[in-house]
């Protein structure tokens, strides 16, 4: 740091300017974006502290220098201040001359899509790691334009903090916007999955499933056994996270009524309009699943209950009964809030079927 005298003048102010927040200032300077918590949009700014003078012109760097000059105030500048001006100037130049310059940066026509996934983001939360998000976007940009250009354009001075680096990364994204579209994905998922039992249980499960092939079920078991193989390996401690991300939905998919994950392989038949029909999504590629409807609807799956009619001969009487078992609901751990399917059974007399006498 170095301080030096420039002009022999004295400050014209006796007290600081009235303070304003970054959020308030941006809300007045940028049309069409939400910066207030009550407008229903995403609200996140840095820095969060009061910044002093409520800047109202188009360029805060210019106004800061103007205020210092006009009011005879000491002025502090950083390499980041200068570089951000220069980088923004480059961004404007590139966007204005992209046709002539693009071949120096990329070897494709049109625009490429750059995607970042943040399942932990909560809309409106101050805890979202936006700075890490900016970095991941620009790292992917660097994969296309070259690391040397990323190093050139992204600030890395002794004065560069997280806010300054984020500002230069967004400037890089702005500059490259004629070449790339940016998408941030937040999708549903499982924080963790617990497989109960021992690895031997899961290997036994796979062998049992394979043994069903002899009953004209090779069309099903051929798809089922490789999946159960990967499940068993997960039980041994070799979990493939991407595999499990596609358990219920294809990896990267979000909510909605369609079931596109490999969970389909557990259900050989679906409940169709004309009765039971083979689950035509088993073994289909992701693209093919999209072409034929995007996966079965939640309501297309069977009820998960098995029933057996039993006649109970109770002494001299007979009662039509039903034995029922299957998935009866969901249980939840009150501490972890984790859930698991609940298996149960029931025995009941059929409604409207009174006992039948022994001589009837």
C-alpha positions as CSV (number, residue, x, y, z in Angstrom):
1,X,0.0,0.0,0.0
2,X,1.3,3.5,-0.8
3,X,-0.3,6.9,0.0
4,X,0.9,10.2,-1.5
5,X,-0.2,13.8,-1.7
6,X,-1.6,15.1,-5.0
7,X,-3.3,18.5,-4.4
8,X,-3.1,21.1,-1.6
9,X,-6.8,21.1,-0.8
10,X,-8.8,20.4,2.4
11,X,-12.0,18.3,2.6
12,X,-15.2,20.2,2.2
13,X,-17.3,17.8,4.3
14,X,-17.4,17.6,8.1
15,X,-19.3,14.3,8.4
16,X,-19.8,11.1,6.4
17,X,-22.3,10.7,3.6
18,X,-25.7,9.1,4.4
19,X,-25.3,5.4,4.2
20,X,-27.1,3.0,1.8
21,X,-26.9,-0.7,1.2
22,X,-25.7,-2.4,-1.9
23,X,-29.2,-3.9,-2.3
24,X,-30.9,-0.5,-2.2
25,X,-28.5,1.0,-4.6
26,X,-28.8,-1.8,-7.1
27,X,-32.5,-1.8,-6.8
28,X,-32.6,1.8,-8.0
29,X,-30.0,1.3,-10.7
30,X,-31.1,-1.9,-12.4
31,X,-34.6,-2.2,-13.9
32,X,-36.4,-5.5,-14.0
33,X,-34.5,-7.4,-11.2
34,X,-35.7,-8.1,-7.7
35,X,-33.5,-6.9,-4.9
36,X,-36.1,-6.8,-2.1
37,X,-37.2,-9.8,0.0
38,X,-40.9,-9.1,-0.5
39,X,-40.9,-9.1,-4.3
40,X,-40.8,-12.9,-4.5
41,X,-37.4,-13.2,-6.3
42,X,-34.0,-14.3,-5.4
43,X,-32.3,-11.9,-3.0
44,X,-28.5,-12.1,-2.5
45,X,-25.9,-9.4,-2.6
46,X,-22.3,-8.9,-1.5
47,X,-21.0,-7.1,0.3
48,X,-23.9,-7.0,2.9
49,X,-22.7,-4.0,4.9
50,X,-23.6,-0.4,4.4
51,X,-21.4,1.2,1.7
52,X,-21.8,4.9,2.3
53,X,-23.0,7.3,-0.4
54,X,-26.1,6.2,-2.4
55,X,-24.6,6.1,-5.8
56,X,-27.1,7.0,-8.5
57,X,-25.2,7.5,-11.8
58,X,-24.5,4.8,-14.3
59,X,-20.9,4.0,-13.1
60,X,-20.0,3.9,-9.5
61,X,-16.2,4.1,-10.2
62,X,-16.7,7.4,-12.0
63,X,-19.0,8.8,-9.3
64,X,-16.6,7.7,-6.5
65,X,-13.8,9.6,-8.2
66,X,-16.1,12.5,-8.9
67,X,-17.2,12.7,-5.2
68,X,-13.6,12.6,-4.0
69,X,-12.5,15.3,-6.5
70,X,-15.4,17.6,-6.0
71,X,-15.4,17.4,-2.2
72,X,-11.7,17.3,-1.7
73,X,-11.7,13.8,-0.2
74,X,-8.9,11.2,0.1
75,X,-9.3,8.5,-2.6
76,X,-8.4,4.9,-2.2
77,X,-8.0,2.6,-5.3
78,X,-7.1,-1.0,-5.8
79,X,-5.7,-3.0,-8.7
80,X,-9.1,-4.8,-8.7
81,X,-10.9,-1.4,-9.3
82,X,-8.7,-0.7,-12.4
83,X,-8.8,-4.3,-13.7
84,X,-12.6,-4.5,-13.4
85,X,-12.9,-1.3,-15.5
86,X,-10.5,-2.8,-18.1
87,X,-12.2,-6.3,-18.0
88,X,-15.6,-4.7,-18.5
89,X,-14.2,-2.7,-21.4
90,X,-12.9,-5.9,-22.9
91,X,-16.3,-7.6,-22.4
92,X,-18.0,-4.8,-24.4
93,X,-15.4,-5.0,-27.1
94,X,-15.7,-8.8,-27.5
95,X,-19.5,-8.7,-27.6
96,X,-19.4,-6.0,-30.2
97,X,-16.9,-7.9,-32.4
98,X,-17.7,-11.5,-31.6
99,X,-17.9,-12.5,-35.3
100,X,-14.3,-11.5,-35.9
101,X,-12.9,-12.8,-32.5
102,X,-14.8,-16.0,-31.8
103,X,-12.4,-18.3,-33.6
104,X,-9.6,-17.1,-31.3
105,X,-11.6,-18.4,-28.3
106,X,-13.6,-21.4,-29.5
107,X,-13.9,-23.8,-32.4
108,X,-17.6,-24.3,-32.5
109,X,-20.5,-22.4,-34.1
110,X,-23.5,-21.1,-32.3
111,X,-23.6,-21.3,-28.5
112,X,-22.7,-24.1,-26.1
113,X,-24.6,-24.7,-22.9
114,X,-22.8,-24.6,-19.6
115,X,-24.6,-26.2,-16.7
116,X,-23.9,-26.1,-12.9
117,X,-25.8,-28.2,-10.4
118,X,-26.5,-27.0,-6.9
119,X,-29.0,-29.3,-5.2
120,X,-28.3,-27.7,-1.8
121,X,-29.4,-24.2,-2.9
122,X,-32.6,-22.8,-1.3
123,X,-34.3,-20.0,-3.2
124,X,-33.9,-16.8,-1.2
125,X,-31.4,-18.2,1.3
126,X,-28.4,-16.1,2.3
127,X,-26.4,-19.3,2.8
128,X,-26.3,-20.2,-0.9
129,X,-22.6,-20.4,-2.1
130,X,-23.0,-18.2,-5.1
131,X,-19.3,-17.4,-5.2
132,X,-18.5,-21.1,-5.6
133,X,-21.2,-21.2,-8.3
134,X,-19.6,-18.3,-10.3
135,X,-16.2,-20.1,-10.1
136,X,-17.6,-23.4,-11.5
137,X,-19.3,-21.6,-14.4
138,X,-16.0,-19.8,-15.4
139,X,-14.0,-23.0,-14.9
140,X,-16.2,-24.6,-17.5
141,X,-15.8,-21.6,-19.7
142,X,-12.0,-22.0,-19.3
143,X,-12.3,-25.6,-20.6
144,X,-13.4,-24.1,-23.9
145,X,-11.4,-20.9,-24.2
146,X,-8.3,-22.0,-22.5
147,X,-6.9,-21.6,-19.0
148,X,-4.5,-18.9,-20.1
149,X,-7.4,-16.6,-21.0
150,X,-9.2,-17.4,-17.7
151,X,-5.9,-16.5,-15.9
152,X,-5.7,-13.3,-17.8
153,X,-9.3,-12.1,-17.3
154,X,-10.0,-13.2,-13.7
155,X,-8.5,-11.0,-11.0
156,X,-5.8,-12.5,-8.8
157,X,-4.1,-9.6,-7.1
158,X,-3.0,-9.3,-3.5
159,X,-6.1,-7.1,-2.9
160,X,-8.4,-9.6,-4.5
161,X,-10.9,-11.0,-2.1
162,X,-13.9,-13.3,-2.7
163,X,-16.1,-10.4,-3.7
164,X,-13.6,-9.0,-6.2
165,X,-12.9,-12.4,-7.7
166,X,-16.6,-13.1,-8.1
167,X,-17.0,-9.7,-9.8
168,X,-14.3,-10.5,-12.3
169,X,-15.7,-14.0,-12.9
170,X,-19.2,-12.6,-13.7
171,X,-17.5,-10.2,-16.0
172,X,-15.9,-13.1,-17.8
173,X,-19.3,-14.8,-18.1
174,X,-20.7,-11.6,-19.5
175,X,-17.9,-11.3,-22.0
176,X,-18.4,-14.9,-23.2
177,X,-22.2,-14.7,-23.3
178,X,-22.3,-14.6,-27.1
179,X,-20.6,-18.0,-27.0
180,X,-22.4,-19.7,-24.1
181,X,-25.7,-20.1,-22.4
182,X,-25.6,-20.6,-18.7
183,X,-28.0,-22.8,-16.6
184,X,-28.0,-23.5,-12.9
185,X,-29.8,-26.6,-11.9
186,X,-31.3,-27.3,-8.4
187,X,-33.0,-30.7,-8.5
188,X,-34.6,-33.0,-6.0
189,X,-32.6,-35.9,-4.5
190,X,-31.5,-37.9,-1.5
191,X,-29.1,-36.4,1.1
192,X,-28.1,-40.0,1.9
193,X,-29.3,-43.5,1.4
194,X,-28.9,-46.3,3.9
195,X,-28.9,-50.0,2.8
196,X,-29.8,-52.2,5.8
197,X,-28.7,-55.8,6.2
198,X,-25.4,-57.4,5.1
199,X,-23.7,-57.5,1.7
200,X,-24.6,-61.2,1.6
201,X,-28.2,-60.3,1.9
202,X,-28.0,-58.1,-1.2
203,X,-26.0,-60.7,-3.2
204,X,-28.6,-63.3,-2.2
205,X,-31.3,-60.9,-3.4
206,X,-29.6,-60.7,-6.8
207,X,-29.4,-64.5,-7.1
208,X,-33.0,-65.0,-6.1
209,X,-34.1,-62.5,-8.8
210,X,-32.0,-64.2,-11.4
211,X,-33.6,-67.6,-10.6
212,X,-37.0,-66.2,-11.8
213,X,-35.7,-66.2,-15.4
214,X,-36.8,-69.8,-15.9
215,X,-40.4,-68.7,-15.7
216,X,-40.4,-66.8,-19.0
217,X,-39.0,-63.7,-17.4
218,X,-35.7,-63.3,-19.1
219,X,-37.0,-60.0,-20.6
220,X,-37.1,-58.7,-17.0
221,X,-34.4,-60.5,-15.2
222,X,-31.9,-59.6,-17.9
223,X,-32.3,-55.9,-17.0
224,X,-32.8,-56.5,-13.2
225,X,-29.7,-58.5,-12.4
226,X,-27.1,-55.9,-13.5
227,X,-28.9,-53.3,-11.5
228,X,-29.0,-55.5,-8.4
229,X,-25.3,-56.2,-8.9
230,X,-24.5,-52.5,-8.5
231,X,-26.8,-52.3,-5.5
232,X,-25.0,-55.2,-3.8
233,X,-21.6,-53.5,-4.5
234,X,-23.0,-50.4,-2.8
235,X,-23.8,-52.5,0.2
236,X,-20.2,-53.6,0.3
237,X,-19.1,-50.0,0.5
238,X,-18.5,-49.3,-3.2
239,X,-21.5,-47.0,-3.8
240,X,-21.7,-45.3,-7.2
241,X,-23.2,-41.9,-6.4
242,X,-24.2,-41.2,-10.0
243,X,-26.0,-44.5,-10.1
244,X,-28.0,-43.7,-7.0
245,X,-28.8,-40.2,-8.2
246,X,-30.7,-41.9,-11.0
247,X,-32.6,-44.2,-8.7
248,X,-35.9,-42.4,-8.9
249,X,-35.2,-39.8,-11.6
250,X,-32.6,-39.6,-14.3
251,X,-29.6,-37.8,-12.9
252,X,-30.2,-34.1,-13.3
253,X,-34.0,-34.4,-13.4
254,X,-36.2,-32.6,-10.9
255,X,-39.7,-33.1,-9.4
256,X,-42.8,-33.9,-11.3
257,X,-45.1,-36.9,-11.7
258,X,-42.9,-39.0,-14.0
259,X,-40.6,-41.8,-12.8
260,X,-37.6,-42.0,-15.1
261,X,-35.0,-43.7,-12.9
262,X,-33.8,-47.3,-12.7
263,X,-36.4,-47.9,-9.9
264,X,-38.5,-48.9,-12.9
265,X,-36.7,-52.2,-13.2
266,X,-38.3,-53.4,-9.9
267,X,-41.7,-53.2,-11.5
268,X,-42.2,-55.5,-14.5
269,X,-45.8,-54.6,-14.9
270,X,-47.7,-51.3,-14.8
271,X,-51.4,-50.7,-14.3
272,X,-52.7,-49.7,-17.8
273,X,-56.1,-48.6,-19.1
274,X,-56.7,-52.2,-20.2
275,X,-55.2,-54.0,-17.2
276,X,-51.7,-55.0,-16.5
277,X,-49.1,-54.3,-19.1
278,X,-45.3,-54.8,-19.3
279,X,-43.3,-51.8,-18.0
280,X,-42.1,-50.6,-21.4
281,X,-39.6,-48.3,-19.8
282,X,-37.4,-51.1,-18.6
283,X,-34.1,-51.2,-20.5
284,X,-34.9,-48.1,-22.5
285,X,-32.2,-45.4,-23.0
286,X,-32.8,-42.0,-21.5
287,X,-33.5,-40.5,-24.9
288,X,-35.9,-43.3,-25.7
289,X,-37.8,-42.8,-22.4
290,X,-38.2,-39.1,-23.3
291,X,-39.5,-40.0,-26.8
292,X,-42.2,-42.4,-25.4
293,X,-43.6,-40.1,-22.8
294,X,-40.9,-39.4,-20.2
295,X,-41.5,-42.4,-17.9
296,X,-44.5,-43.8,-16.1
297,X,-46.6,-41.6,-13.9
298,X,-46.6,-42.2,-10.2
299,X,-50.2,-43.4,-10.5
300,X,-49.2,-46.1,-13.1
301,X,-47.5,-48.3,-10.5
302,X,-49.3,-51.1,-8.7
303,X,-50.7,-50.6,-5.2
304,X,-47.9,-52.6,-3.6
305,X,-50.3,-54.9,-1.8
306,X,-50.8,-58.6,-2.1
307,X,-54.1,-60.3,-1.1
308,X,-55.2,-63.9,-0.7
309,X,-58.8,-65.1,-0.2
310,X,-59.1,-67.5,2.7
311,X,-62.2,-69.2,4.0
312,X,-62.1,-69.4,7.7
313,X,-63.9,-72.4,9.0
314,X,-64.7,-71.3,12.5
315,X,-66.3,-74.2,14.3
316,X,-69.7,-74.6,12.6
317,X,-69.4,-71.3,10.7
318,X,-67.4,-70.1,7.7
319,X,-66.1,-66.6,7.1
320,X,-64.7,-65.2,3.8
321,X,-61.5,-63.5,4.8
322,X,-58.6,-61.7,3.1
323,X,-55.0,-61.9,4.1
324,X,-53.3,-58.6,3.0
325,X,-49.6,-57.7,3.0
326,X,-47.2,-55.3,1.4
327,X,-46.2,-51.7,1.6
328,X,-48.6,-50.1,3.9
329,X,-47.0,-46.7,4.3
330,X,-43.9,-44.7,5.3
331,X,-42.2,-44.6,8.6
332,X,-40.0,-41.6,9.7
333,X,-37.2,-41.3,12.2
334,X,-38.2,-38.4,14.5
335,X,-34.5,-37.3,14.9
336,X,-33.0,-37.6,11.5
337,X,-36.4,-37.2,9.7
338,X,-35.2,-40.0,7.4
339,X,-37.9,-42.2,5.8
340,X,-38.2,-45.8,4.9
341,X,-41.0,-47.9,3.3
342,X,-43.2,-49.6,5.9
343,X,-44.1,-53.2,5.4
344,X,-47.1,-54.7,7.1
345,X,-50.0,-57.2,7.0
346,X,-53.6,-57.4,7.9
347,X,-56.3,-60.0,8.1
348,X,-59.9,-59.0,7.6
349,X,-63.4,-60.2,6.8
350,X,-64.8,-59.1,3.5
351,X,-67.3,-56.2,3.9
352,X,-70.8,-57.3,3.0
353,X,-69.9,-61.0,3.4
354,X,-71.4,-62.3,6.6
355,X,-70.5,-65.7,7.9
356,X,-71.9,-68.7,6.1
357,X,-73.5,-71.4,8.1
358,X,-72.0,-74.9,8.1
359,X,-75.0,-76.3,6.3
360,X,-75.3,-73.5,3.7
